[in-house]
């Protein structure tokens, strides 16, 4: 029987330390972590690894249910998959576990609340962007690539792979920039 911790934050600039410390303090011998949005399971390689690794009697531990996911169906599917493997899911805040029947009910309600909270966040974000646009403050997201440099490197005869390495992006991004000329 192993206690396996899973920590997640949504963006690269957020900090995982608090979750990692708490999971280790709770006796998790293995802790997997990732920085990726929790709106769906897509692209969450560490979560997939944890789910694949679960064995009968193991316990998947998360600090809060929304760390597991913000979509009720995804969360319930994860819990179901863990149980199919004979494992349990425990949320530390508030402390709820699937070891007991009441834990299922509480986790279902918490999953719905997490999904509702995600919708509220997106709605507030959308409203804020609209207000900023009306006020002339919002001009869109910050460009992450130096498009002029990409074009200049291409004009010098560099190929997409070399440009991607020089700029620190994927070849596909280089192709998109070059096609947008």
DRENFIRO-521832 format. One record per residue (C-alpha): residue number from 1; residue in three letters; x, y negated, z negated. Coordinates in pm, 1 decimal, decimal comma, m for minus. Last residue first. Layout:
REM residues N
SITE	num	residu	X	Y	Z
SITE	NUM	ALA	X	Y	Z .
...
END
This chain:
REM residues 181
SITE	num	residu	X	Y	Z
SITE	181	UNK	372,9	m3721,2	4368,7 .
SITE	180	UNK	149,7	m3493,7	4161,9 .
SITE	179	UNK	306,6	m3185,1	4321,9 .
SITE	178	UNK	647,2	m3264,7	4168,3 .
SITE	177	UNK	498,9	m3306,0	3822,0 .
SITE	176	UNK	301,6	m2982,6	3850,8 .
SITE	175	UNK	606,5	m2791,4	3980,0 .
SITE	174	UNK	815,9	m2915,1	3687,0 .
SITE	173	UNK	543,2	m2809,6	3443,4 .
SITE	172	UNK	539,6	m2463,3	3601,9 .
SITE	171	UNK	917,5	m2441,9	3565,0 .
SITE	170	UNK	872,8	m2475,8	3189,6 .
SITE	169	UNK	1009,1	m2760,8	2980,9 .
SITE	168	UNK	1334,5	m2875,3	2826,9 .
SITE	167	UNK	1436,2	m3150,5	3070,0 .
SITE	166	UNK	1764,9	m2995,0	3179,3 .
SITE	165	UNK	1638,2	m2636,1	3164,7 .
SITE	164	UNK	1322,1	m2723,4	3361,1 .
SITE	163	UNK	1528,2	m2915,2	3617,3 .
SITE	162	UNK	1758,4	m2616,3	3668,8 .
SITE	161	UNK	1459,5	m2382,8	3713,5 .
SITE	160	UNK	1281,6	m2625,7	3949,5 .
SITE	159	UNK	1582,5	m2663,5	4179,6 .
SITE	158	UNK	1824,2	m2956,4	4172,9 .
SITE	157	UNK	1880,9	m3141,1	4501,1 .
SITE	156	UNK	1943,9	m3491,4	4370,8 .
SITE	155	UNK	1584,8	m3578,5	4464,5 .
SITE	154	UNK	1468,9	m3303,0	4227,3 .
SITE	153	UNK	1674,1	m3450,8	3943,0 .
SITE	152	UNK	1522,5	m3791,4	4018,7 .
SITE	151	UNK	1168,5	m3650,5	4025,5 .
SITE	150	UNK	1217,7	m3480,2	3689,7 .
SITE	149	UNK	1376,8	m3795,2	3545,7 .
SITE	148	UNK	1081,2	m4003,8	3661,4 .
SITE	147	UNK	838,8	m3756,8	3504,9 .
SITE	146	UNK	998,6	m3781,2	3161,0 .
SITE	145	UNK	778,6	m3524,5	2993,0 .
SITE	144	UNK	568,2	m3544,9	2677,6 .
SITE	143	UNK	347,2	m3828,4	2786,7 .
SITE	142	UNK	165,0	m3968,1	2483,0 .
SITE	141	UNK	m206,2	m3903,8	2488,5 .
SITE	140	UNK	m459,1	m4140,0	2634,4 .
SITE	139	UNK	m478,5	m4518,3	2651,4 .
SITE	138	UNK	m682,4	m4579,0	2340,3 .
SITE	137	UNK	m675,9	m4932,7	2202,4 .
SITE	136	UNK	m905,8	m5102,5	2453,3 .
SITE	135	UNK	m1177,1	m5145,4	2191,5 .
SITE	134	UNK	m1417,9	m4934,4	2396,3 .
SITE	133	UNK	m1146,5	m4669,4	2434,3 .
SITE	132	UNK	m1075,3	m4674,6	2059,8 .
SITE	131	UNK	m1442,9	m4629,0	1978,7 .
SITE	130	UNK	m1464,3	m4335,6	2223,8 .
SITE	129	UNK	m1149,8	m4178,1	2076,3 .
SITE	128	UNK	m1290,5	m4209,0	1725,1 .
SITE	127	UNK	m1620,2	m4049,7	1829,5 .
SITE	126	UNK	m1436,4	m3755,4	1992,1 .
SITE	125	UNK	m1222,8	m3706,7	1681,8 .
SITE	124	UNK	m1528,0	m3721,4	1457,0 .
SITE	123	UNK	m1700,9	m3460,1	1676,4 .
SITE	122	UNK	m1393,4	m3235,1	1682,4 .
SITE	121	UNK	m1361,8	m3253,5	1303,4 .
SITE	120	UNK	m1733,9	m3184,3	1256,1 .
SITE	119	UNK	m1714,2	m2880,5	1486,0 .
SITE	118	UNK	m1415,2	m2746,3	1292,0 .
SITE	117	UNK	m1604,0	m2795,6	964,4 .
SITE	116	UNK	m1896,7	m2594,7	1101,2 .
SITE	115	UNK	m1660,3	m2311,6	1194,4 .
SITE	114	UNK	m1501,3	m2317,8	849,0 .
SITE	113	UNK	m1847,2	m2321,3	685,4 .
SITE	112	UNK	m1956,0	m2021,1	891,1 .
SITE	111	UNK	m1644,4	m1832,3	788,1 .
SITE	110	UNK	m1706,0	m1923,2	423,0 .
SITE	109	UNK	m2058,4	m1779,1	449,8 .
SITE	108	UNK	m1928,4	m1456,7	603,4 .
SITE	107	UNK	m1649,1	m1439,8	344,6 .
SITE	106	UNK	m1902,2	m1472,6	61,2 .
SITE	105	UNK	m2123,9	m1196,8	200,7 .
SITE	104	UNK	m1832,4	m963,1	258,8 .
SITE	103	UNK	m1691,2	m1030,3	m88,4 .
SITE	102	UNK	m2022,4	m925,9	m241,8 .
SITE	101	UNK	m1959,3	m570,2	m121,8 .
SITE	100	UNK	m1629,2	m544,4	m307,8 .
SITE	99	UNK	m1281,5	m476,1	m173,0 .
SITE	98	UNK	m1345,4	m742,0	93,2 .
SITE	97	UNK	m1177,4	m995,4	m132,5 .
SITE	96	UNK	m1256,0	m1345,7	m250,6 .
SITE	95	UNK	m1045,4	m1587,5	m456,0 .
SITE	94	UNK	m1150,3	m1934,8	m345,6 .
SITE	93	UNK	m878,7	m2008,0	m244,8 .
SITE	92	UNK	m682,0	m1681,1	m242,2 .
SITE	91	UNK	m856,1	m1501,7	45,1 .
SITE	90	UNK	m815,8	m1124,2	42,1 .
SITE	89	UNK	m870,1	m887,9	334,5 .
SITE	88	UNK	m867,8	m512,5	283,8 .
SITE	87	UNK	m718,3	m227,1	486,2 .
SITE	86	UNK	m860,4	108,4	599,7 .
SITE	85	UNK	m769,1	42,2	964,2 .
SITE	84	UNK	m1136,0	m6,5	1049,3 .
SITE	83	UNK	m1145,4	m243,7	751,3 .
SITE	82	UNK	m878,2	m463,5	905,8 .
SITE	81	UNK	m1062,8	m461,7	1237,7 .
SITE	80	UNK	m1387,4	m564,7	1063,8 .
SITE	79	UNK	m1212,0	m848,5	881,0 .
SITE	78	UNK	m1061,2	m966,6	1208,9 .
SITE	77	UNK	m1400,2	m941,2	1381,7 .
SITE	76	UNK	m1560,5	m1143,2	1099,7 .
SITE	75	UNK	m1296,6	m1412,7	1137,3 .
SITE	74	UNK	m1331,1	m1420,5	1516,5 .
SITE	73	UNK	m1712,2	m1439,2	1494,6 .
SITE	72	UNK	m1699,3	m1718,7	1238,4 .
SITE	71	UNK	m1459,8	m1931,5	1443,6 .
SITE	70	UNK	m1218,1	m2132,8	1234,7 .
SITE	69	UNK	m958,0	m1863,8	1187,9 .
SITE	68	UNK	m735,9	m1677,3	943,1 .
SITE	67	UNK	m602,4	m2003,3	800,5 .
SITE	66	UNK	m967,6	m2114,4	773,6 .
SITE	65	UNK	m1014,4	m1842,1	511,7 .
SITE	64	UNK	m771,5	m2003,0	271,5 .
SITE	63	UNK	m442,5	m1878,4	122,1 .
SITE	62	UNK	m440,5	m1564,1	333,4 .
SITE	61	UNK	m375,3	m1204,4	221,0 .
SITE	60	UNK	m407,3	m888,3	431,9 .
SITE	59	UNK	m414,9	m589,6	196,7 .
SITE	58	UNK	m289,3	m244,4	282,5 .
SITE	57	UNK	m474,5	67,6	161,9 .
SITE	56	UNK	m486,8	228,8	505,8 .
SITE	55	UNK	m228,8	65,0	735,5 .
SITE	54	UNK	m205,9	m285,7	880,8 .
SITE	53	UNK	80,2	m335,3	1132,5 .
SITE	52	UNK	m140,1	m402,9	1436,2 .
SITE	51	UNK	m332,5	m671,1	1248,7 .
SITE	50	UNK	m10,9	m833,9	1129,1 .
SITE	49	UNK	140,8	m830,4	1478,4 .
SITE	48	UNK	m176,1	m980,2	1629,4 .
SITE	47	UNK	m166,3	m1254,2	1364,7 .
SITE	46	UNK	196,6	m1324,9	1452,4 .
SITE	45	UNK	116,1	m1340,6	1824,8 .
SITE	44	UNK	m161,0	m1598,7	1794,3 .
SITE	43	UNK	m186,0	m1685,5	2162,6 .
SITE	42	UNK	m559,3	m1628,2	2181,6 .
SITE	41	UNK	m724,2	m1562,8	1845,9 .
SITE	40	UNK	m949,6	m1867,6	1869,0 .
SITE	39	UNK	m993,5	m2209,9	1711,8 .
SITE	38	UNK	m701,1	m2146,3	1479,0 .
SITE	37	UNK	m452,9	m2385,6	1638,4 .
SITE	36	UNK	m89,6	m2268,9	1641,8 .
SITE	35	UNK	207,4	m2294,2	1407,9 .
SITE	34	UNK	281,6	m1942,4	1295,9 .
SITE	33	UNK	353,2	m1736,9	986,8 .
SITE	32	UNK	407,3	m1373,7	890,8 .
SITE	31	UNK	465,1	m1277,9	527,8 .
SITE	30	UNK	576,9	m931,4	420,6 .
SITE	29	UNK	627,6	m838,9	58,1 .
SITE	28	UNK	321,3	m1037,2	m45,5 .
SITE	27	UNK	330,9	m1049,2	m423,4 .
SITE	26	UNK	102,0	m1345,5	m492,5 .
SITE	25	UNK	409,5	m1567,6	m541,7 .
SITE	24	UNK	513,8	m1478,6	m184,9 .
SITE	23	UNK	174,5	m1590,3	m55,3 .
SITE	22	UNK	188,0	m1913,8	m255,7 .
SITE	21	UNK	537,3	m2004,7	m137,3 .
SITE	20	UNK	448,8	m1933,4	225,9 .
SITE	19	UNK	128,3	m2138,8	205,8 .
SITE	18	UNK	304,6	m2439,1	52,8 .
SITE	17	UNK	598,7	m2413,4	295,6 .
SITE	16	UNK	394,6	m2402,5	619,3 .
SITE	15	UNK	433,4	m2773,3	701,7 .
SITE	14	UNK	252,3	m2956,2	980,6 .
SITE	13	UNK	449,4	m3121,2	1263,7 .
SITE	12	UNK	413,8	m2820,4	1495,8 .
SITE	11	UNK	34,6	m2826,0	1477,1 .
SITE	10	UNK	m244,9	m2599,6	1357,3 .
SITE	9	UNK	m94,2	m2441,1	1048,5 .
SITE	8	UNK	m92,2	m2069,0	980,0 .
SITE	7	UNK	10,3	m1829,5	704,7 .
SITE	6	UNK	m46,3	m1453,8	692,8 .
SITE	5	UNK	55,3	m1245,6	394,4 .
SITE	4	UNK	85,3	m869,0	386,8 .
SITE	3	UNK	32,2	m688,5	57,1 .
SITE	2	UNK	144,6	m331,6	109,4 .
SITE	1	UNK	0,0	0,0	0,0 .
END
